Amino acid sequence: MEHLPYAEVTGPYQTRPPSWPPALTEFADQLEAVMATGRHELAALVEGLNERGSTAPEGAAWTQTSLRARLAELGS
């Protein structure tokens, strides 16, 4: 298996469309803040979002299922 060379990421994790609604921008900001603490596994991301007071789209606490659904929605 060929490995890709190491690449240093110096900017944001992803770019965002300029027309995103404020709720999506807030979600992305919260997710990036959690990831900046070194949390990258789904369970850790859910825990971090909940610790920051972020809520899932329906207003409830994040679960692995709701975070998976939100990320799938944004990835499509």
Secondary structure, 3 states (H helix, E strand, C coil): CCCCCCCCCCCCCCCCCCCCCHHHHHHHHHHHHHHHCCCCCHHHHHHHHHHCCCCCCCCCCCCHHHHHHHHHHHHC
